[in-house]
Amino acid sequence: MNMKNNTKEANVGIALVFVLTLASIIAKLTGSATWSWFWVFSPVWIYVLSITAIVLLVLFMERND
């Protein structure tokens, strides 16, 4: 894969998180969803935790080489 494909895939992932979060916020504000705000923003924190875990794993693997 070249850099252009990697950037496109990253943009799709961020767009998906944005759409899911926006849909959750709209559902919460309109009363369609009775979730807590913790779950409304779960796409964001799940994405951040996933990226953090991947970065830490890569750093750990490089350190052990």
HELIX and SHEET records of a PDB file:
HELIX    1   1 MET A    3  THR A   30  1                                  28    
HELIX    2   2 TRP A   37  VAL A   40  1                                   4    
HELIX    3   3 SER A   42  ARG A   63  1                                  22    
END                                                                             
